[in-house]
Amino acid sequence: MSRLILFNKPFGVLSQFTDRGTDGARATLSDYIDVPGVYPAGRLDRDSEGLLLLTDDGRLQARIADPRFKLAKTYLVQVEGEPGDDALAALRHGVMLNDGPTRPAEAERIADPGLWLRDPPVRFRKSVPDCWIRLTIREGRNRQVRRMTAAVGHPTLRLVREQIGAWTLSDLMPGEWREAQA
């Protein structure tokens, strides 16, 4: 039977078990998960937070991570400024990035989701408003969500993945994990 782990990856943690950087001092998955034989199914950038799935099943890993399967990934995105209907419509239709157009996304403004405090906190500027959007994509290019929000004029300040397919963060706090049904 294959194993599937849901992990709430904290800000600043690499989505791998070892640090191949110059000093090897960055936090990795091995600082949180001591389960042999599991590997991340997909990635989250070091400066992104939230749901990361790990499994010991290569087929499941491919089904989760490979863009051919178009598995929905939903993000809570704190953006600079207050996107209007035009910006949200552009995200819904797909935006042009330097590596080509994105697939259409689901995008909506939401109230502050009341997440845990981030360490370090997001830079607050009194003169620049911010707001939250929920964005669901079905592909996974490098830093795609950040590039999409920037393309519509609203750079990402904080990025938290809350769902992959049917799997959700639920009540997991940063650094916590639990096993789930594959």
Steps between C-alpha positions, in 0.01 A plus 500: 500500500640838404559777751381857455602779735338844514750757627453869576833632373611809691647808335875461439505120478634328187269243335774234516665289768854634459646844444735501204580868560845628577475481879225241544340712774152549354201318649386192304226238521731282712469758778128412524434156352682182603323250276726288279426457131261791441569778253322825416239485225563841351668799659435817689757776479699577811308827544159333461304320770231240531402159375772271370423136429760228547465138393694179449291412190658610171173481305317710757789745505475538120121538512532781754798684351474451123315790329351252248255388769376860560453442874355817654724686744342778706695784656422779744691798364557828678566756229611859492216733412137413448436311177190614318269306273735543201798344682290207625350450153852490351600228748181306416574515127872431528782750491805525276826416676849500351468122442157524336136538602366337815193283502187667634490514879230543760551831679298685761560764764452367851497637852818466704517122556630540855812290451777445752757776531795459268857511626635737382183706456398643165625856461219740585479837325236745618490677164448184290183296553494124460233235475454125464392296201436129461659372180459149359727385218532172312862520395817559695766712340787644696372778731183510289259656750746776586559572132125499426414753771792720396380483137168657602673770705468351849824345627469214748590578860412163653416168335337207683387184318183378668391213276625247243219303338284373787776535762491811720708660772203479732621570856872428445718773643840587344745213550227245576418195288264204496444192290202489264329264259661496157 
